[in-house]
Amino acid sequence: MAASTTELLRELLVRLGEDATRDGLLKTPERMEKALKYLTQGHKQNPDEILKGALFEVTYDEMVIVKDIEMFSLCEHHILPFFGKVHVAYIPNGRVIGLSKIPRIVDVFARRLQIQERLTVEIAETIQRAIEPQGVGVVIEARHLCVMMRGVEKQHSSAVTSHMLGSFRTAEKTREEFLSLIRNGKNGYSF
């Protein structure tokens, strides 16, 4: 008979040198299982299903940006968190996505065992596939605990990745407008 996830996590604690029967660890395997299932629930979610009912026909053809989307994920190499901000922009080509769905798409892909580079591409390509805009740009700025807590132990480093499609790749002015609007909150608006 195969061991349950809880039993495997209890065994992991023991193999790490812990006393899994001590007071503070008695319920830890159950909590770990619940936390890991939550943090990886994106594997069971379909981004296309999330977008259903949230795609709208429009004549608007200027840039749409949702920036500073908080993101938390788990590095697939060490199962340690990485976290930061995601900035998403697109130029509609007859259709837009309901604004609240963009952070939901980020969450679907972030709540998987992940690497930042793939996460960036998956978000951009999902939007491209859903509404076929003139272009899509995604930039992610993140801090990785696998860099901060182990190995090189660099506390103030961050990783920046981008994926540009369509006009964001081919039109330098479009790309520059996007990047200038997400830089340091200096977008000319005060909220």
Summary of the structure (lengths in Angstrom):
residues: 191
radius of gyration: 19.9
end to end distance: 58.4
largest distance: 63.4
contacts: 546
relative contact order: 0.14
helix: 43%
strand: 26%
